Amino acid sequence: METKEIASKLVAWCKEGDFEKPYQELYSQEIVSIENDGKSEGGHVEGFEGIQQKGEWWKENFEVHNTTVSEPIVADNWFSVKFEMDTTHKPSGMRSTTSEIAVYQVKEGKIVKEQFFYDEQG
């Protein structure tokens, strides 16, 4: 698949609320996932198993009320998407809205890297 097709599929599935299908269909087994600078706990994971554990942690800790997803911006083997999420942090009960930019790298028809940029909640 070309980068534009991968980007379009990811966005379509995320708009439908299906955040699992992209992992299964579009991601490399050697995926690297980085939150902001990657220095926080869980901020840098590698491999499909790491991504699955990160997803499980997210589901256990956050209730998602609403997500909006922009159309992708594609440049060669890279694309970016803006996500806006209205969530509640389950352990604290704190509800917040987060806006983030996700940048993806594609090689050989699969997403090999994702990095998320957002302001840390204080």
Backbone atoms as SQL, in Angstrom:
CREATE TABLE atoms (id INTEGER PRIMARY KEY, chain TEXT, resi INTEGER, resn TEXT, atom TEXT, x REAL, y REAL, z REAL);
INSERT INTO atoms VALUES
  (1, 'A', 1, 'MET', 'N', 0.833, -1.187, 0.000),
  (2, 'A', 1, 'MET', 'CA', 0.000, 0.000, 0.000),
  (3, 'A', 1, 'MET', 'C', 0.877, 1.251, 0.000),
  (4, 'A', 2, 'GLU', 'N', 0.390, 2.257, -0.651),
  (5, 'A', 2, 'GLU', 'CA', 1.061, 3.550, -0.669),
  (6, 'A', 2, 'GLU', 'C', 0.730, 4.324, 0.616),
  (7, 'A', 3, 'THR', 'N', 1.575, 5.280, 0.943),
  (8, 'A', 3, 'THR', 'CA', 1.398, 6.072, 2.165),
  (9, 'A', 3, 'THR', 'C', 0.027, 6.744, 2.203),
  (10, 'A', 4, 'LYS', 'N', -0.412, 7.309, 1.086),
  (11, 'A', 4, 'LYS', 'CA', -1.701, 8.011, 1.064),
  (12, 'A', 4, 'LYS', 'C', -2.857, 7.050, 1.389),
  (13, 'A', 5, 'GLU', 'N', -2.808, 5.840, 0.861),
  (14, 'A', 5, 'GLU', 'CA', -3.853, 4.850, 1.130),
  (15, 'A', 5, 'GLU', 'C', -3.837, 4.428, 2.602),
  (16, 'A', 6, 'ILE', 'N', -2.654, 4.217, 3.153),
  (17, 'A', 6, 'ILE', 'CA', -2.534, 3.853, 4.564),
  (18, 'A', 6, 'ILE', 'C', -3.082, 4.975, 5.434),
  (19, 'A', 7, 'ALA', 'N', -2.707, 6.213, 5.124),
  (20, 'A', 7, 'ALA', 'CA', -3.180, 7.364, 5.892),
  (21, 'A', 7, 'ALA', 'C', -4.708, 7.463, 5.837),
  (22, 'A', 8, 'SER', 'N', -5.284, 7.296, 4.661),
  (23, 'A', 8, 'SER', 'CA', -6.735, 7.381, 4.496),
  (24, 'A', 8, 'SER', 'C', -7.461, 6.294, 5.278),
  (25, 'A', 9, 'LYS', 'N', -6.919, 5.083, 5.262),
  (26, 'A', 9, 'LYS', 'CA', -7.532, 3.979, 6.010),
  (27, 'A', 9, 'LYS', 'C', -7.458, 4.236, 7.508),
  (28, 'A', 10, 'LEU', 'N', -6.299, 4.671, 7.995),
  (29, 'A', 10, 'LEU', 'CA', -6.154, 4.943, 9.416),
  (30, 'A', 10, 'LEU', 'C', -7.170, 5.986, 9.867),
  (31, 'A', 11, 'VAL', 'N', -7.272, 7.081, 9.123),
  (32, 'A', 11, 'VAL', 'CA', -8.203, 8.152, 9.472),
  (33, 'A', 11, 'VAL', 'C', -9.649, 7.655, 9.429),
  (34, 'A', 12, 'ALA', 'N', -10.019, 6.923, 8.401),
  (35, 'A', 12, 'ALA', 'CA', -11.400, 6.422, 8.282),
  (36, 'A', 12, 'ALA', 'C', -11.764, 5.533, 9.465),
  (37, 'A', 13, 'TRP', 'N', -10.875, 4.603, 9.823),
  (38, 'A', 13, 'TRP', 'CA', -11.165, 3.700, 10.940),
  (39, 'A', 13, 'TRP', 'C', -11.220, 4.453, 12.260),
  (40, 'A', 14, 'CYS', 'N', -10.314, 5.406, 12.461),
  (41, 'A', 14, 'CYS', 'CA', -10.334, 6.190, 13.700),
  (42, 'A', 14, 'CYS', 'C', -11.606, 7.040, 13.795),
  (43, 'A', 15, 'LYS', 'N', -12.061, 7.588, 12.675),
  (44, 'A', 15, 'LYS', 'CA', -13.309, 8.362, 12.684),
  (45, 'A', 15, 'LYS', 'C', -14.501, 7.483, 13.046),
  (46, 'A', 16, 'GLU', 'N', -14.425, 6.196, 12.714),
  (47, 'A', 16, 'GLU', 'CA', -15.480, 5.252, 13.069),
  (48, 'A', 16, 'GLU', 'C', -15.349, 4.780, 14.519),
  (49, 'A', 17, 'GLY', 'N', -14.263, 5.171, 15.190),
  (50, 'A', 17, 'GLY', 'CA', -14.024, 4.754, 16.566),
  (51, 'A', 17, 'GLY', 'C', -13.312, 3.418, 16.674),
  (52, 'A', 18, 'ASP', 'N', -12.819, 2.892, 15.557),
  (53, 'A', 18, 'ASP', 'CA', -12.111, 1.614, 15.560),
  (54, 'A', 18, 'ASP', 'C', -10.603, 1.882, 15.583),
  (55, 'A', 19, 'PHE', 'N', -10.042, 1.865, 16.793),
  (56, 'A', 19, 'PHE', 'CA', -8.618, 2.136, 16.946),
  (57, 'A', 19, 'PHE', 'C', -7.788, 0.853, 16.941),
  (58, 'A', 20, 'GLU', 'N', -8.436, -0.298, 16.918),
  (59, 'A', 20, 'GLU', 'CA', -7.739, -1.584, 16.900),
  (60, 'A', 20, 'GLU', 'C', -7.392, -2.033, 15.475),
  (61, 'A', 21, 'LYS', 'N', -8.307, -1.813, 14.551),
  (62, 'A', 21, 'LYS', 'CA', -8.104, -2.291, 13.176),
  (63, 'A', 21, 'LYS', 'C', -6.824, -1.732, 12.545),
  (64, 'A', 22, 'PRO', 'N', -6.511, -0.442, 12.738),
  (65, 'A', 22, 'PRO', 'CA', -5.252, 0.044, 12.155),
  (66, 'A', 22, 'PRO', 'C', -4.038, -0.746, 12.640),
  (67, 'A', 23, 'TYR', 'N', -4.022, -1.100, 13.940),
  (68, 'A', 23, 'TYR', 'CA', -2.896, -1.881, 14.453),
  (69, 'A', 23, 'TYR', 'C', -2.780, -3.209, 13.720),
  (70, 'A', 24, 'GLN', 'N', -3.903, -3.864, 13.531),
  (71, 'A', 24, 'GLN', 'CA', -3.905, -5.186, 12.909),
  (72, 'A', 24, 'GLN', 'C', -3.567, -5.131, 11.412),
  (73, 'A', 25, 'GLU', 'N', -4.065, -4.118, 10.733),
  (74, 'A', 25, 'GLU', 'CA', -3.969, -4.064, 9.270),
  (75, 'A', 25, 'GLU', 'C', -2.802, -3.220, 8.728),
  (76, 'A', 26, 'LEU', 'N', -2.424, -2.175, 9.461),
  (77, 'A', 26, 'LEU', 'CA', -1.511, -1.180, 8.892),
  (78, 'A', 26, 'LEU', 'C', -0.125, -1.130, 9.529),
  (79, 'A', 27, 'TYR', 'N', 0.025, -1.706, 10.709),
  (80, 'A', 27, 'TYR', 'CA', 1.259, -1.556, 11.470),
  (81, 'A', 27, 'TYR', 'C', 2.248, -2.691, 11.223),
  (82, 'A', 28, 'SER', 'N', 3.529, -2.337, 11.197),
  (83, 'A', 28, 'SER', 'CA', 4.615, -3.307, 11.122),
  (84, 'A', 28, 'SER', 'C', 4.760, -4.010, 12.470),
  (85, 'A', 29, 'GLN', 'N', 5.231, -5.235, 12.445),
  (86, 'A', 29, 'GLN', 'CA', 5.528, -5.948, 13.689),
  (87, 'A', 29, 'GLN', 'C', 6.656, -5.252, 14.466),
  (88, 'A', 30, 'GLU', 'N', 7.473, -4.464, 13.772),
  (89, 'A', 30, 'GLU', 'CA', 8.602, -3.766, 14.397),
  (90, 'A', 30, 'GLU', 'C', 8.273, -2.300, 14.672),
  (91, 'A', 31, 'ILE', 'N', 7.013, -1.974, 14.886),
  (92, 'A', 31, 'ILE', 'CA', 6.572, -0.612, 15.123),
  (93, 'A', 31, 'ILE', 'C', 7.309, 0.035, 16.302),
  (94, 'A', 32, 'VAL', 'N', 7.596, 1.312, 16.180),
  (95, 'A', 32, 'VAL', 'CA', 8.136, 2.123, 17.271),
  (96, 'A', 32, 'VAL', 'C', 7.101, 3.195, 17.558),
  (97, 'A', 33, 'SER', 'N', 6.736, 3.354, 18.834),
  (98, 'A', 33, 'SER', 'CA', 5.743, 4.341, 19.235),
  (99, 'A', 33, 'SER', 'C', 6.340, 5.241, 20.309),
  (100, 'A', 34, 'ILE', 'N', 6.250, 6.555, 20.075),
  (101, 'A', 34, 'ILE', 'CA', 6.862, 7.530, 20.979),
  (102, 'A', 34, 'ILE', 'C', 5.820, 8.573, 21.372),
  (103, 'A', 35, 'GLU', 'N', 5.711, 8.810, 22.675),
  (104, 'A', 35, 'GLU', 'CA', 4.868, 9.886, 23.199),
  (105, 'A', 35, 'GLU', 'C', 5.762, 11.098, 23.435),
  (106, 'A', 36, 'ASN', 'N', 5.420, 12.228, 22.831),
  (107, 'A', 36, 'ASN', 'CA', 6.211, 13.455, 22.951),
  (108, 'A', 36, 'ASN', 'C', 7.690, 13.159, 22.768),
  (109, 'A', 37, 'ASP', 'N', 8.516, 13.351, 23.817),
  (110, 'A', 37, 'ASP', 'CA', 9.960, 13.134, 23.670),
  (111, 'A', 37, 'ASP', 'C', 10.373, 11.707, 24.013),
  (112, 'A', 38, 'GLY', 'N', 9.426, 10.865, 24.429),
  (113, 'A', 38, 'GLY', 'CA', 9.715, 9.465, 24.698),
  (114, 'A', 38, 'GLY', 'C', 10.389, 9.193, 26.024),
  (115, 'A', 39, 'LYS', 'N', 10.536, 10.206, 26.875),
  (116, 'A', 39, 'LYS', 'CA', 11.287, 10.039, 28.121),
  (117, 'A', 39, 'LYS', 'C', 10.426, 9.603, 29.300),
  (118, 'A', 40, 'SER', 'N', 9.111, 9.798, 29.231),
  (119, 'A', 40, 'SER', 'CA', 8.249, 9.408, 30.343),
  (120, 'A', 40, 'SER', 'C', 8.055, 7.891, 30.346),
  (121, 'A', 41, 'GLU', 'N', 7.579, 7.355, 31.464),
  (122, 'A', 41, 'GLU', 'CA', 7.345, 5.920, 31.561),
  (123, 'A', 41, 'GLU', 'C', 6.346, 5.494, 30.491),
  (124, 'A', 42, 'GLY', 'N', 6.701, 4.490, 29.710),
  (125, 'A', 42, 'GLY', 'CA', 5.841, 4.038, 28.627),
  (126, 'A', 42, 'GLY', 'C', 5.854, 4.959, 27.418),
  (127, 'A', 43, 'GLY', 'N', 6.736, 5.957, 27.447),
  (128, 'A', 43, 'GLY', 'CA', 6.785, 6.943, 26.379),
  (129, 'A', 43, 'GLY', 'C', 7.486, 6.480, 25.121),
  (130, 'A', 44, 'HIS', 'N', 8.140, 5.323, 25.206),
  (131, 'A', 44, 'HIS', 'CA', 8.833, 4.764, 24.037),
  (132, 'A', 44, 'HIS', 'C', 8.657, 3.250, 24.080),
  (133, 'A', 45, 'VAL', 'N', 7.877, 2.727, 23.146),
  (134, 'A', 45, 'VAL', 'CA', 7.698, 1.276, 23.076),
  (135, 'A', 45, 'VAL', 'C', 8.069, 0.796, 21.676),
  (136, 'A', 46, 'GLU', 'N', 8.553, -0.433, 21.631),
  (137, 'A', 46, 'GLU', 'CA', 8.938, -1.022, 20.354),
  (138, 'A', 46, 'GLU', 'C', 8.290, -2.381, 20.201),
  (139, 'A', 47, 'GLY', 'N', 7.908, -2.678, 18.974),
  (140, 'A', 47, 'GLY', 'CA', 7.336, -3.978, 18.656),
  (141, 'A', 47, 'GLY', 'C', 5.831, -4.013, 18.863),
  (142, 'A', 48, 'PHE', 'N', 5.214, -4.943, 18.171),
  (143, 'A', 48, 'PHE', 'CA', 3.761, -5.056, 18.188),
  (144, 'A', 48, 'PHE', 'C', 3.241, -5.372, 19.588),
  (145, 'A', 49, 'GLU', 'N', 3.969, -6.195, 20.340),
  (146, 'A', 49, 'GLU', 'CA', 3.544, -6.525, 21.706),
  (147, 'A', 49, 'GLU', 'C', 3.542, -5.274, 22.583),
  (148, 'A', 50, 'GLY', 'N', 4.549, -4.427, 22.421),
  (149, 'A', 50, 'GLY', 'CA', 4.614, -3.169, 23.170),
  (150, 'A', 50, 'GLY', 'C', 3.438, -2.266, 22.870),
  (151, 'A', 51, 'ILE', 'N', 3.061, -2.191, 21.588),
  (152, 'A', 51, 'ILE', 'CA', 1.906, -1.383, 21.185),
  (153, 'A', 51, 'ILE', 'C', 0.630, -1.933, 21.818),
  (154, 'A', 52, 'GLN', 'N', 0.482, -3.249, 21.831),
  (155, 'A', 52, 'GLN', 'CA', -0.713, -3.855, 22.426),
  (156, 'A', 52, 'GLN', 'C', -0.784, -3.561, 23.918),
  (157, 'A', 53, 'GLN', 'N', 0.342, -3.636, 24.618),
  (158, 'A', 53, 'GLN', 'CA', 0.365, -3.333, 26.051),
  (159, 'A', 53, 'GLN', 'C', 0.029, -1.865, 26.301),
  (160, 'A', 54, 'LYS', 'N', 0.534, -0.998, 25.450),
  (161, 'A', 54, 'LYS', 'CA', 0.240, 0.435, 25.561),
  (162, 'A', 54, 'LYS', 'C', -1.261, 0.671, 25.372),
  (163, 'A', 55, 'GLY', 'N', -1.859, -0.002, 24.400),
  (164, 'A', 55, 'GLY', 'CA', -3.297, 0.117, 24.153),
  (165, 'A', 55, 'GLY', 'C', -4.122, -0.376, 25.324),
  (166, 'A', 56, 'GLU', 'N', -3.694, -1.473, 25.931),
  (167, 'A', 56, 'GLU', 'CA', -4.399, -2.007, 27.105),
  (168, 'A', 56, 'GLU', 'C', -4.317, -1.031, 28.274),
  (169, 'A', 57, 'TRP', 'N', -3.131, -0.454, 28.487),
  (170, 'A', 57, 'TRP', 'CA', -2.956, 0.537, 29.541),
  (171, 'A', 57, 'TRP', 'C', -3.906, 1.714, 29.309),
  (172, 'A', 58, 'TRP', 'N', -4.008, 2.172, 28.057),
  (173, 'A', 58, 'TRP', 'CA', -4.877, 3.301, 27.727),
  (174, 'A', 58, 'TRP', 'C', -6.327, 2.970, 28.079),
  (175, 'A', 59, 'LYS', 'N', -6.803, 1.793, 27.671),
  (176, 'A', 59, 'LYS', 'CA', -8.187, 1.390, 27.931),
  (177, 'A', 59, 'LYS', 'C', -8.478, 1.285, 29.432),
  (178, 'A', 60, 'GLU', 'N', -7.497, 0.809, 30.183),
  (179, 'A', 60, 'GLU', 'CA', -7.675, 0.668, 31.637),
  (180, 'A', 60, 'GLU', 'C', -7.713, 2.017, 32.343),
  (181, 'A', 61, 'ASN', 'N', -7.036, 3.031, 31.788),
  (182, 'A', 61, 'ASN', 'CA', -6.870, 4.306, 32.476),
  (183, 'A', 61, 'ASN', 'C', -7.715, 5.460, 31.951),
  (184, 'A', 62, 'PHE', 'N', -8.292, 5.318, 30.760),
  (185, 'A', 62, 'PHE', 'CA', -9.043, 6.428, 30.185),
  (186, 'A', 62, 'PHE', 'C', -10.373, 5.979, 29.603),
  (187, 'A', 63, 'GLU', 'N', -11.390, 6.774, 29.883),
  (188, 'A', 63, 'GLU', 'CA', -12.682, 6.623, 29.220),
  (189, 'A', 63, 'GLU', 'C', -12.737, 7.702, 28.148),
  (190, 'A', 64, 'VAL', 'N', -12.995, 7.316, 26.916),
  (191, 'A', 64, 'VAL', 'CA', -13.043, 8.270, 25.810),
  (192, 'A', 64, 'VAL', 'C', -14.498, 8.624, 25.531),
  (193, 'A', 65, 'HIS', 'N', -14.809, 9.919, 25.647),
  (194, 'A', 65, 'HIS', 'CA', -16.167, 10.400, 25.403),
  (195, 'A', 65, 'HIS', 'C', -16.367, 10.779, 23.941),
  (196, 'A', 66, 'ASN', 'N', -15.325, 11.370, 23.357),
  (197, 'A', 66, 'ASN', 'CA', -15.428, 11.811, 21.962),
  (198, 'A', 66, 'ASN', 'C', -14.024, 11.988, 21.395),
  (199, 'A', 67, 'THR', 'N', -13.887, 11.660, 20.108),
  (200, 'A', 67, 'THR', 'CA', -12.627, 11.875, 19.395),
  (201, 'A', 67, 'THR', 'C', -12.946, 12.462, 18.030),
  (202, 'A', 68, 'THR', 'N', -12.207, 13.491, 17.651),
  (203, 'A', 68, 'THR', 'CA', -12.298, 13.997, 16.287),
  (204, 'A', 68, 'THR', 'C', -10.934, 13.787, 15.638),
  (205, 'A', 69, 'VAL', 'N', -10.963, 13.514, 14.340),
  (206, 'A', 69, 'VAL', 'CA', -9.760, 13.163, 13.597),
  (207, 'A', 69, 'VAL', 'C', -9.730, 13.993, 12.313),
  (208, 'A', 70, 'SER', 'N', -8.594, 14.644, 12.062),
  (209, 'A', 70, 'SER', 'CA', -8.464, 15.451, 10.841),
  (210, 'A', 70, 'SER', 'C', -8.180, 14.554, 9.645),
  (211, 'A', 71, 'GLU', 'N', -8.240, 15.144, 8.492),
  (212, 'A', 71, 'GLU', 'CA', -7.771, 14.459, 7.297),
  (213, 'A', 71, 'GLU', 'C', -6.246, 14.425, 7.353),
  (214, 'A', 72, 'PRO', 'N', -5.614, 13.428, 6.772),
  (215, 'A', 72, 'PRO', 'CA', -4.152, 13.334, 6.844),
  (216, 'A', 72, 'PRO', 'C', -3.460, 14.320, 5.911),
  (217, 'A', 73, 'ILE', 'N', -2.263, 14.697, 6.314),
  (218, 'A', 73, 'ILE', 'CA', -1.360, 15.457, 5.456),
  (219, 'A', 73, 'ILE', 'C', -0.217, 14.505, 5.119),
  (220, 'A', 74, 'VAL', 'N', -0.012, 14.253, 3.832),
  (221, 'A', 74, 'VAL', 'CA', 0.957, 13.244, 3.381),
  (222, 'A', 74, 'VAL', 'C', 2.139, 13.920, 2.690),
  (223, 'A', 75, 'ALA', 'N', 3.349, 13.458, 3.047),
  (224, 'A', 75, 'ALA', 'CA', 4.580, 13.916, 2.408),
  (225, 'A', 75, 'ALA', 'C', 5.488, 12.696, 2.234),
  (226, 'A', 76, 'ASP', 'N', 5.586, 12.211, 1.018),
  (227, 'A', 76, 'ASP', 'CA', 6.391, 11.024, 0.715),
  (228, 'A', 76, 'ASP', 'C', 5.987, 9.865, 1.626),
  (229, 'A', 77, 'ASN', 'N', 6.898, 9.405, 2.495),
  (230, 'A', 77, 'ASN', 'CA', 6.632, 8.254, 3.355),
  (231, 'A', 77, 'ASN', 'C', 6.188, 8.648, 4.765),
  (232, 'A', 78, 'TRP', 'N', 5.716, 9.865, 4.914),
  (233, 'A', 78, 'TRP', 'CA', 5.278, 10.381, 6.206),
  (234, 'A', 78, 'TRP', 'C', 3.863, 10.937, 6.073),
  (235, 'A', 79, 'PHE', 'N', 3.126, 10.877, 7.165),
  (236, 'A', 79, 'PHE', 'CA', 1.848, 11.600, 7.210),
  (237, 'A', 79, 'PHE', 'C', 1.546, 12.010, 8.642),
  (238, 'A', 80, 'SER', 'N', 0.716, 13.033, 8.760),
  (239, 'A', 80, 'SER', 'CA', 0.336, 13.508, 10.092),
  (240, 'A', 80, 'SER', 'C', -1.180, 13.648, 10.168),
  (241, 'A', 81, 'VAL', 'N', -1.681, 13.527, 11.392),
  (242, 'A', 81, 'VAL', 'CA', -3.110, 13.607, 11.669),
  (243, 'A', 81, 'VAL', 'C', -3.274, 14.348, 12.992),
  (244, 'A', 82, 'LYS', 'N', -4.288, 15.201, 13.073),
  (245, 'A', 82, 'LYS', 'CA', -4.611, 15.870, 14.333),
  (246, 'A', 82, 'LYS', 'C', -5.758, 15.122, 15.001),
  (247, 'A', 83, 'PHE', 'N', -5.563, 14.790, 16.273),
  (248, 'A', 83, 'PHE', 'CA', -6.598, 14.161, 17.085),
  (249, 'A', 83, 'PHE', 'C', -7.013, 15.117, 18.191),
  (250, 'A', 84, 'GLU', 'N', -8.310, 15.206, 18.446),
  (251, 'A', 84, 'GLU', 'CA', -8.827, 15.918, 19.605),
  (252, 'A', 84, 'GLU', 'C', -9.634, 14.910, 20.389),
  (253, 'A', 85, 'MET', 'N', -9.294, 14.749, 21.678),
  (254, 'A', 85, 'MET', 'CA', -9.944, 13.727, 22.484),
  (255, 'A', 85, 'MET', 'C', -10.509, 14.319, 23.772),
  (256, 'A', 86, 'ASP', 'N', -11.752, 13.984, 24.043),
  (257, 'A', 86, 'ASP', 'CA', -12.411, 14.318, 25.299),
  (258, 'A', 86, 'ASP', 'C', -12.391, 13.030, 26.118),
  (259, 'A', 87, 'THR', 'N', -11.614, 13.024, 27.196),
  (260, 'A', 87, 'THR', 'CA', -11.421, 11.801, 27.984),
  (261, 'A', 87, 'THR', 'C', -11.589, 12.064, 29.473),
  (262, 'A', 88, 'THR', 'N', -11.832, 10.990, 30.202),
  (263, 'A', 88, 'THR', 'CA', -11.779, 11.018, 31.665),
  (264, 'A', 88, 'THR', 'C', -10.703, 10.039, 32.106),
  (265, 'A', 89, 'HIS', 'N', -9.787, 10.539, 32.940),
  (266, 'A', 89, 'HIS', 'CA', -8.758, 9.697, 33.539),
  (267, 'A', 89, 'HIS', 'C', -9.442, 8.909, 34.651),
  (268, 'A', 90, 'LYS', 'N', -9.606, 7.616, 34.456),
  (269, 'A', 90, 'LYS', 'CA', -10.390, 6.781, 35.373),
  (270, 'A', 90, 'LYS', 'C', -9.896, 6.830, 36.818),
  (271, 'A', 91, 'PRO', 'N', -8.585, 6.700, 37.072),
  (272, 'A', 91, 'PRO', 'CA', -8.144, 6.704, 38.474),
  (273, 'A', 91, 'PRO', 'C', -8.468, 7.997, 39.230),
  (274, 'A', 92, 'SER', 'N', -8.397, 9.144, 38.560),
  (275, 'A', 92, 'SER', 'CA', -8.627, 10.423, 39.249),
  (276, 'A', 92, 'SER', 'C', -10.027, 10.977, 39.028),
  (277, 'A', 93, 'GLY', 'N', -10.708, 10.506, 37.974),
  (278, 'A', 93, 'GLY', 'CA', -12.012, 11.059, 37.629),
  (279, 'A', 93, 'GLY', 'C', -11.924, 12.397, 36.912),
  (280, 'A', 94, 'MET', 'N', -10.710, 12.834, 36.575),
  (281, 'A', 94, 'MET', 'CA', -10.518, 14.139, 35.918),
  (282, 'A', 94, 'MET', 'C', -10.825, 14.041, 34.430),
  (283, 'A', 95, 'ARG', 'N', -11.721, 14.920, 33.984),
  (284, 'A', 95, 'ARG', 'CA', -12.077, 14.970, 32.570),
  (285, 'A', 95, 'ARG', 'C', -11.315, 16.102, 31.901),
  (286, 'A', 96, 'SER', 'N', -10.804, 15.841, 30.694),
  (287, 'A', 96, 'SER', 'CA', -10.049, 16.869, 29.981),
  (288, 'A', 96, 'SER', 'C', -10.149, 16.657, 28.475),
  (289, 'A', 97, 'THR', 'N', -9.794, 17.696, 27.759),
  (290, 'A', 97, 'THR', 'CA', -9.720, 17.640, 26.302),
  (291, 'A', 97, 'THR', 'C', -8.261, 17.805, 25.911),
  (292, 'A', 98, 'THR', 'N', -7.787, 16.929, 25.048),
  (293, 'A', 98, 'THR', 'CA', -6.403, 16.965, 24.584),
  (294, 'A', 98, 'THR', 'C', -6.393, 17.091, 23.072),
  (295, 'A', 99, 'SER', 'N', -5.503, 17.924, 22.583),
  (296, 'A', 99, 'SER', 'CA', -5.284, 18.078, 21.151),
  (297, 'A', 99, 'SER', 'C', -3.863, 17.621, 20.873),
  (298, 'A', 100, 'GLU', 'N', -3.706, 16.716, 19.902),
  (299, 'A', 100, 'GLU', 'CA', -2.370, 16.215, 19.600),
  (300, 'A', 100, 'GLU', 'C', -2.181, 16.052, 18.105),
  (301, 'A', 101, 'ILE', 'N', -0.921, 16.111, 17.711),
  (302, 'A', 101, 'ILE', 'CA', -0.530, 15.820, 16.344),
  (303, 'A', 101, 'ILE', 'C', 0.189, 14.477, 16.365),
  (304, 'A', 102, 'ALA', 'N', -0.240, 13.564, 15.513),
  (305, 'A', 102, 'ALA', 'CA', 0.415, 12.269, 15.363),
  (306, 'A', 102, 'ALA', 'C', 1.150, 12.273, 14.028),
  (307, 'A', 103, 'VAL', 'N', 2.413, 11.852, 14.057),
  (308, 'A', 103, 'VAL', 'CA', 3.229, 11.768, 12.850),
  (309, 'A', 103, 'VAL', 'C', 3.593, 10.300, 12.650),
  (310, 'A', 104, 'TYR', 'N', 3.364, 9.810, 11.441),
  (311, 'A', 104, 'TYR', 'CA', 3.578, 8.404, 11.114),
  (312, 'A', 104, 'TYR', 'C', 4.597, 8.279, 9.990),
  (313, 'A', 105, 'GLN', 'N', 5.434, 7.230, 10.076),
  (314, 'A', 105, 'GLN', 'CA', 6.373, 6.912, 9.016),
  (315, 'A', 105, 'GLN', 'C', 5.985, 5.556, 8.425),
  (316, 'A', 106, 'VAL', 'N', 6.007, 5.470, 7.097),
  (317, 'A', 106, 'VAL', 'CA', 5.631, 4.247, 6.391),
  (318, 'A', 106, 'VAL', 'C', 6.843, 3.715, 5.624),
  (319, 'A', 107, 'LYS', 'N', 7.058, 2.397, 5.745),
  (320, 'A', 107, 'LYS', 'CA', 8.083, 1.704, 4.952),
  (321, 'A', 107, 'LYS', 'C', 7.499, 0.381, 4.500),
  (322, 'A', 108, 'GLU', 'N', 7.721, 0.044, 3.250),
  (323, 'A', 108, 'GLU', 'CA', 7.286, -1.231, 2.682),
  (324, 'A', 108, 'GLU', 'C', 5.814, -1.529, 2.974),
  (325, 'A', 109, 'GLY', 'N', 4.982, -0.492, 2.870),
  (326, 'A', 109, 'GLY', 'CA', 3.539, -0.670, 2.988),
  (327, 'A', 109, 'GLY', 'C', 3.005, -0.824, 4.392),
  (328, 'A', 110, 'LYS', 'N', 3.798, -0.510, 5.407),
  (329, 'A', 110, 'LYS', 'CA', 3.353, -0.616, 6.800),
  (330, 'A', 110, 'LYS', 'C', 3.827, 0.599, 7.594),
  (331, 'A', 111, 'ILE', 'N', 3.068, 0.956, 8.633),
  (332, 'A', 111, 'ILE', 'CA', 3.500, 2.014, 9.545),
  (333, 'A', 111, 'ILE', 'C', 4.592, 1.433, 10.439),
  (334, 'A', 112, 'VAL', 'N', 5.767, 2.073, 10.428),
  (335, 'A', 112, 'VAL', 'CA', 6.903, 1.588, 11.205),
  (336, 'A', 112, 'VAL', 'C', 7.206, 2.473, 12.412),
  (337, 'A', 113, 'LYS', 'N', 6.650, 3.696, 12.403),
  (338, 'A', 113, 'LYS', 'CA', 6.899, 4.619, 13.512),
  (339, 'A', 113, 'LYS', 'C', 5.712, 5.554, 13.658),
  (340, 'A', 114, 'GLU', 'N', 5.360, 5.817, 14.924),
  (341, 'A', 114, 'GLU', 'CA', 4.364, 6.834, 15.222),
  (342, 'A', 114, 'GLU', 'C', 4.892, 7.658, 16.384),
  (343, 'A', 115, 'GLN', 'N', 4.652, 8.958, 16.316),
  (344, 'A', 115, 'GLN', 'CA', 5.049, 9.828, 17.417),
  (345, 'A', 115, 'GLN', 'C', 3.948, 10.849, 17.631),
  (346, 'A', 116, 'PHE', 'N', 3.627, 11.061, 18.905),
  (347, 'A', 116, 'PHE', 'CA', 2.528, 11.948, 19.276),
  (348, 'A', 116, 'PHE', 'C', 3.082, 13.181, 19.979),
  (349, 'A', 117, 'PHE', 'N', 2.578, 14.351, 19.574),
  (350, 'A', 117, 'PHE', 'CA', 3.018, 15.621, 20.141),
  (351, 'A', 117, 'PHE', 'C', 1.811, 16.327, 20.735),
  (352, 'A', 118, 'TYR', 'N', 1.918, 16.694, 22.015),
  (353, 'A', 118, 'TYR', 'CA', 0.813, 17.346, 22.722),
  (354, 'A', 118, 'TYR', 'C', 1.375, 18.034, 23.958),
  (355, 'A', 119, 'ASP', 'N', 0.593, 18.967, 24.512),
  (356, 'A', 119, 'ASP', 'CA', 0.975, 19.605, 25.761),
  (357, 'A', 119, 'ASP', 'C', 0.668, 18.653, 26.899),
  (358, 'A', 120, 'GLU', 'N', 1.620, 18.494, 27.804),
  (359, 'A', 120, 'GLU', 'CA', 1.417, 17.629, 28.972),
  (360, 'A', 120, 'GLU', 'C', 0.345, 18.242, 29.869),
  (361, 'A', 121, 'GLN', 'N', -0.518, 17.396, 30.401),
  (362, 'A', 121, 'GLN', 'CA', -1.541, 17.853, 31.345),
  (363, 'A', 121, 'GLN', 'C', -0.856, 18.062, 32.697),
  (364, 'A', 122, 'GLY', 'N', -1.164, 19.175, 33.332),
  (365, 'A', 122, 'GLY', 'CA', -0.488, 19.489, 34.583),
  (366, 'A', 122, 'GLY', 'C', -1.278, 19.258, 35.799);
